[in-house]
């Protein structure tokens, strides 16, 4: 068994090769990515995932985006306003610049809701037969999500849905024939399940034919942003700047951010993680570096730092928020996006399901 650091090094090396291949020939690739509608998306999502999927689409890569409504209850007892959150997530993706597939718009990225594609759930059963309970229990991402659920006070233990969550995601990815999946480092174990399912299915049923594509991970180069309280940025943690937030709400959140007592502002992620996180946030939003921003703030202290970061974030999000307000009023367009996305996703998933059933004798 390979050491985790070695696996990460290999993934980073392979991702660099894949980024180069995407630049050279984007038409070779199909991406599946998506979000769970557990709440509106935030600045960390924009910088870490949304901007990346928009860039991939604009480069010529075919991108499918799933809003995984059926997976909301994976690690929580109360799913919340799932329908409302589906709309919010759709708005966030479109406002970030994703060009969706519509019945009148030709190509574009199919954006679809998980529950609108029944074949995804039918694929789950034969895929579950290809992994063991022990493998799922060892999955570090499942274990981390179970621990987070316990911290949130979820009343039950690890549910069957949480245990099989990586196989649900495998069905999403494999149903569309994706060969590339943008992920963060913490999602690598989930993607490895999809790769395992594809390889074992081909070995067991393919008779030398490649029936399912084993997708590869495309690691994002975007750094991890912490929340305003220094913890992991979270939709439910009250420590994230939502993309739909007003400028005043953004200013309030940044003013509440944890810093330290040192007057001179320096970028030192090890010794001063909270201050450095604010510098990183401001730098990413203003197109500079944290070190340059620290020099600009200098001896201005936390108050000056927070003012600079607030201005940078609000300036960066202003066009997105304007576009979001316009889209929110276009109800027919939003319905059309999801309808066409479901049509495209259903066509792909039903072809994959037919191939799986034919191979398994179903």
C-alpha positions in Angstrom: 0.0 0.0 0.0 1.4 3.4 -1.0 2.2 6.0 1.5 -0.4 8.9 1.4 2.3 11.5 0.7 3.6 9.4 -2.2 0.0 9.1 -3.6 -0.4 12.9 -3.3 2.9 13.5 -5.0 1.8 11.2 -7.8 -1.5 12.9 -8.1 0.1 16.4 -8.3 2.5 15.2 -10.9 -0.2 13.6 -13.0 -2.4 16.7 -12.6 0.4 18.9 -14.0 0.6 16.6 -17.1 -3.2 16.7 -17.5 -3.3 20.5 -17.3 -0.8 20.6 -20.1 -2.8 18.1 -22.2 -6.0 20.1 -21.6 -4.3 23.2 -22.9 -3.0 21.3 -26.0 -6.2 19.4 -26.8 -9.3 20.3 -24.7 -11.6 18.4 -27.0 -10.2 15.1 -25.7 -11.7 15.7 -22.3 -15.1 15.5 -20.6 -15.5 16.7 -17.0 -18.2 15.9 -14.4 -18.3 18.2 -11.4 -20.9 19.5 -9.1 -22.2 20.6 -5.7 -24.5 19.4 -3.0 -27.3 22.0 -2.4 -26.8 22.3 1.3 -26.7 26.1 1.1 -25.6 29.0 -1.1 -22.0 28.8 -2.4 -19.3 31.0 -1.0 -16.1 32.7 -1.9 -14.0 29.6 -1.2 -16.2 27.7 -3.8 -15.7 30.4 -6.3 -11.9 30.5 -6.0 -11.5 26.8 -5.6 -14.0 25.2 -7.9 -16.4 27.5 -9.8 -13.7 29.6 -11.5 -11.9 26.3 -12.5 -15.0 24.8 -14.1 -15.7 28.0 -16.0 -12.1 28.1 -17.2 -12.2 24.5 -18.3 -15.4 25.2 -20.3 -14.0 28.3 -21.9 -10.9 26.4 -23.0 -13.1 23.9 -24.9 -13.6 21.1 -22.4 -17.1 19.6 -22.2 -18.4 20.1 -18.7 -21.3 18.4 -16.9 -22.5 19.9 -13.6 -24.6 17.9 -11.2 -26.6 19.5 -8.4 -26.7 16.5 -6.1 -30.0 17.0 -4.3 -30.4 13.3 -3.4 -27.1 13.4 -1.6 -27.9 16.3 0.8 -29.0 13.9 3.6 -25.7 12.0 3.3 -24.3 13.4 6.5 -27.1 15.4 8.1 -30.5 14.7 9.7 -32.2 17.9 8.5 -31.7 18.4 4.7 -33.1 22.0 4.9 -34.6 23.8 2.0 -33.3 21.6 -0.8 -35.4 23.0 -3.6 -34.5 26.5 -2.6 -30.8 25.6 -2.3 -30.9 24.0 -5.8 -31.9 27.3 -7.2 -29.2 29.2 -5.2 -26.5 26.8 -6.4 -27.7 27.1 -10.0 -27.6 30.9 -9.7 -24.1 30.8 -8.3 -22.8 28.7 -11.1 -24.3 30.8 -13.9 -23.3 34.0 -12.2 -19.7 32.8 -12.0 -19.7 32.5 -15.8 -20.7 29.0 -16.6 -22.5 28.9 -20.0 -25.3 26.4 -19.6 -26.9 24.1 -22.1 -30.3 25.4 -23.1 -32.9 24.2 -25.7 -32.2 27.4 -27.7 -28.5 27.8 -27.0 -26.8 25.0 -28.8 -23.9 23.5 -26.8 -23.1 24.7 -23.3 -22.6 22.9 -20.1 -25.5 20.6 -19.0 -26.5 21.5 -15.5 -28.8 19.0 -14.0 -30.4 18.0 -10.7 -29.5 14.5 -9.5 -33.2 13.5 -8.8 -34.1 14.3 -12.5 -31.8 11.5 -13.8 -33.2 8.1 -12.5 -30.6 6.0 -14.2 -28.0 7.4 -11.8 -29.7 5.5 -8.9 -30.1 2.3 -11.1 -26.4 2.3 -11.7 -25.7 2.4 -8.0 -26.7 -1.2 -7.4 -24.3 -3.0 -9.9 -21.6 -0.6 -8.8 -22.1 -1.4 -5.1 -21.4 -5.1 -5.9 -17.9 -4.1 -7.0 -16.6 -2.6 -3.7 -16.4 -4.1 -0.2 -17.8 -2.7 3.0 -14.3 -2.7 4.4 -13.0 -0.6 1.6 -15.8 2.0 2.1 -15.2 2.0 5.9 -11.5 2.7 5.3 -12.2 5.6 3.0 -10.6 8.6 4.8 -13.1 11.1 3.3 -16.1 9.1 4.5 -14.5 8.9 8.0 -13.8 12.7 8.0 -17.4 13.5 6.9 -18.8 11.1 9.6 -16.7 12.9 12.2 -17.9 16.3 10.9 -21.5 15.0 11.1 -21.0 14.0 14.7 -19.7 17.5 15.5 -22.8 19.0 14.0 -24.8 16.9 16.3 -26.4 14.4 13.8 -28.2 12.0 16.0 -27.5 8.7 14.2 -24.2 7.0 13.5 -22.8 6.5 10.0 -25.7 6.0 7.7 -25.7 3.6 4.8 -26.0 6.6 2.5 -22.8 8.1 3.9 -21.0 4.8 3.7 -21.9 4.4 0.1 -21.6 8.1 -0.8 -18.4 7.5 -2.9 -20.3 4.9 -5.0 -23.1 7.5 -5.6 -20.5 9.9 -6.8 -18.9 7.1 -9.0 -22.3 6.7 -10.6 -22.5 10.4 -11.3 -19.1 10.4 -12.9 -19.2 7.1 -14.8 -22.8 7.7 -16.1 -21.6 10.6 -18.2 -18.4 9.0 -19.4 -16.2 11.6 -17.8 -12.5 11.1 -18.1 -11.5 14.0 -15.9 -12.8 15.2 -12.5 -11.6 18.4 -10.9 -11.1 17.6 -7.1 -9.5 19.0 -4.0 -6.9 16.9 -2.2 -9.5 15.6 0.3 -11.7 14.2 -2.5 -9.0 12.0 -4.0 -10.2 8.9 -2.1 -13.7 9.4 -3.4 -12.4 9.6 -7.0 -10.3 6.5 -6.4 -13.6 4.6 -5.7 -14.9 5.6 -9.2 -11.7 4.4 -10.8 -11.9 1.1 -8.9 -15.5 0.6 -9.9 -14.6 1.2 -13.6 -11.6 -1.1 -13.6 -13.3 -3.9 -11.8 -16.4 -3.7 -14.0 -14.2 -3.8 -17.1 -12.2 -6.7 -15.7 -15.3 -8.7 -14.7 -17.6 -8.0 -17.7 -15.6 -6.4 -20.4 -13.9 -9.4 -22.0 -11.1 -7.1 -23.1 -13.4 -4.3 -24.0 -13.3 -0.9 -22.2 -16.9 -0.5 -21.1 -16.4 2.2 -18.5 -13.8 5.0 -18.5 -11.7 5.2 -15.3 -11.6 9.0 -14.7 -8.5 10.9 -13.6 -8.2 13.6 -11.0 -7.4 17.1 -11.9 -6.2 18.8 -8.8 -6.9 22.4 -8.4 -4.0 24.8 -8.0 -6.2 27.2 -5.9 -5.1 27.3 -2.2 -7.5 26.4 0.6 -9.2 29.4 2.2 -10.1 29.3 5.8 -13.3 30.8 7.2 -13.3 34.2 8.9 -12.9 32.4 12.3 -9.8 30.5 11.2 -11.6 27.2 10.8 -12.4 25.4 7.5 -14.8 27.6 5.5 -18.3 26.1 5.6 -21.8 26.9 4.4 -23.2 26.0 7.8 -20.4 27.4 9.9 -21.4 31.1 9.6 -17.8 31.8 8.7 -18.0 32.1 4.9 -18.7 35.0 2.5 -21.6 33.8 0.4 -21.5 34.9 -3.2 -25.0 36.3 -2.8 -24.1 38.4 0.2 -24.4 42.1 0.0 -21.4 44.4 0.3 -22.5 45.4 3.8 -22.8 41.8 4.8 -19.4 41.1 3.4 -17.9 44.0 5.3 -19.4 42.8 8.5 -18.1 39.3 8.0 -14.5 40.5 7.3 -14.6 42.8 10.3 -15.5 39.8 12.5 -12.5 37.8 11.2 -10.0 36.5 13.7 -6.6 38.2 13.6 -3.8 38.7 16.2 -2.4 41.6 18.3 0.7 42.3 16.2 0.5 45.8 14.5 2.6 45.2 11.5 1.0 42.9 8.9 3.1 40.1 7.5 2.4 37.0 5.5 3.4 34.1 7.6 0.9 31.2 7.2 2.6 29.1 9.9 2.9 31.6 12.7 0.0 33.9 11.7 -2.6 31.7 10.0 -5.6 34.0 10.4 -3.8 37.2 9.2 -2.3 35.2 6.4 -5.7 33.9 5.4 -7.1 37.4 5.1 -4.0 38.4 3.0 -4.5 35.4 0.7 -8.2 36.2 0.3 -7.5 39.8 -0.6 -4.6 38.9 -2.9 -6.7 36.3 -4.8 -9.5 38.8 -5.3 -7.2 41.7 -6.4 -4.8 39.8 -8.6 -1.7 40.3 -6.5 0.3 38.3 -4.0 -0.2 38.0 -0.2 3.3 39.4 0.3 2.7 42.5 -1.8 -0.6 43.1 0.0 1.1 42.8 3.4 3.6 45.4 2.3 0.8 47.7 1.3 -1.0 47.4 4.6 2.3 47.6 6.6 1.9 49.0 10.1 -1.8 49.7 9.4 -2.8 46.9 11.6 -5.9 44.6 11.5 -8.3 47.4 10.9 -6.5 48.5 7.8 -6.0 44.9 6.6 -9.7 44.2 7.0 -10.7 47.4 5.1 -8.3 46.5 2.2 -9.7 42.9 2.1 -13.3 44.1 2.2 -12.7 46.4 -0.8 -10.9 43.7 -2.7 -13.6 41.1 -2.2 -16.5 43.4 -2.9 -14.8 44.7 -6.1 -14.1 41.1 -7.2 -17.7 39.9 -6.6 -19.5 43.0 -7.9 -20.0 41.9 -11.5 -20.9 38.3 -10.3 -23.5 39.7 -7.9 -25.0 42.0 -10.6 -25.3 39.0 -13.0 -26.8 37.0 -10.2 -29.6 39.5 -9.6 -30.4 39.6 -13.3 -30.5 35.8 -13.5 -32.7 35.5 -10.4 -35.4 37.4 -12.2 -35.2 35.1 -15.3 -37.3 32.2 -14.0 -38.1 30.7 -17.4 -34.4 30.7 -18.3 -33.5 28.9 -15.0 -36.1 26.2 -15.7 -34.9 25.8 -19.2 -31.3 25.3 -18.1 -32.3 22.5 -15.7 -34.7 20.9 -18.2 -32.1 20.8 -21.0 -29.4 19.7 -18.5 -31.6 16.8 -17.4 -32.4 15.8 -21.0 -28.7 15.7 -21.8 -27.7 13.9 -18.6 -30.5 11.3 -19.0 -29.5 10.5 -22.5 -25.9 9.8 -21.3 -26.9 7.9 -18.2 -29.4 5.7 -20.0 -26.8 4.7 -22.6 -24.4 3.8 -19.8 -27.1 1.9 -17.9 -28.0 0.0 -21.0 -24.4 -1.0 -21.5 -24.0 -2.0 -17.9 -27.2 -4.1 -17.9 -26.2 -5.8 -21.2 -22.8 -6.7 -19.8 -24.2 -8.0 -16.5 -27.1 -9.9 -18.1 -29.7 -7.5 -16.6 
